[in-house]
Amino acid sequence: MHDFQYKDNELYCEDVPISAIAKDVETPFYLYSHNTLLNHFNVFDTAFSSIKHLVCFSVKANSNIAVLKTFINQGGGVDIVSGGELFRALMAGAEPRKIVYSGVGKKIDEIEFALQTDILMFNIESTQELEVIDDIAGEIGTRARISFRINPDIDPKTHPYISTGLKKHKFGINKDKSLEKYIYAKRLKNIDIIGVDCHIGSQITDLTPFIDTLERIRELISELQKEGIGISHIDLGGGLGITYDEETPPHPNIYAQEVIKQISDLNCTLILEPGRVIAGNAGILVTKVLYTKENEEKNFVIVDAAMNDLARPALYGSYHGIQPVKLEEKGQFMADLVGPICESGDFLARDRDMPQFERGDLAAIMSAGAYGFTMSSNYNSRLRVSEVMVTGDNFHIIREREEYDDLIKGENIPQFLS
Ligand code: LLP
């Protein structure tokens, strides 16, 4: 359930009519419901309350510091993949010992930053990375808590670009090789092994791949025990899917039940790295219709948001619901909702039944709270849009829209050209 609902034929976010926000804030803008973010976090967190656990929100899904702070205030941690995400998390007030760091390509300065911050755990994806972290920890005079990210070779049956747990993927360490990696890591001077980690993909709507993964993790943990390597943390990553269109993903309670069944006897702290399931349906992208036109084949609704603002439809062919901000007595038609960018791939919906939008109408692009703003760019030198958070009958601008000066920040014309 989310807080974007119609009242008196007007789309509201919580108790604020979206059209009222659009009078104050220039379109397009991302709009988040604080209440939905909070509810989604709490439902997810509570689902695991019978075991030791830590919900580390995946910053890549939505990295606005007000959004992060919402979860941090609930005791949540964060899953980061870069120095930039670590910086954001700290700015939002994340507790260092609730930060886990994933990713195949951690750079030296990022590793130093994370070690100096004393984060909870590095999820390690290669032997070279392990050795570099060991060296840097030695130089700094500290120790690194680590887990290995295991690639279980399991097909999560999702879009190929967001599936990560198969042998052909760059992620993690082949499960068959993992025991020897752990044995090697145990010998390193500045490394403390604390966990086993995995993340098999995203927008997963079936529980089986998660369960199969946990079975492999259990096997590994018992092999590790035989080698005298104790594991105190299991990180299951993120990946639980949401409803964009007609998908029927399991409720977090069912997901939690199944996960707990698999691991409750292991006496480990479970780490979860959800992103989409918490933020996806807590945000929308509000856009205005600039023009409409038609040719012999199609109707086009040209809006002021584009693929640089929401990349998912262009990148993955993803479905996002399109809803009018005002429900009016208009006919429906089949149309493409497209942006101003000079590419045919710049569409937000294709061959979709939608209201016969007219110039000046506002439209809501639904389910845009995860991987929306975070994947936006300045392509076509378009300004990155503002982000707004509603709570009750108030709204707050949590990120200002960029200005033209932001576009050339850091650019220089060298002497020889002037
Ligand atoms: N942990 C790790 C290590 C990850 O790589 C990811 C997502 C997550 C957690 C969070 O996954 P979630 O719970 O949100 O599924 N841009 C794509 C999604 C890419 C996901 C990348 N990794 C999209 O728009 O669908």
Residues whose N, C-alpha, C, O or C-beta is under 5 A from the ligand:
A	BS01	LLP	S58 A61 S102 I162 H199 G201 S202 Q203 G237 G238 G239 L240 E273 P274 G275 R276 V277 R312 Y371
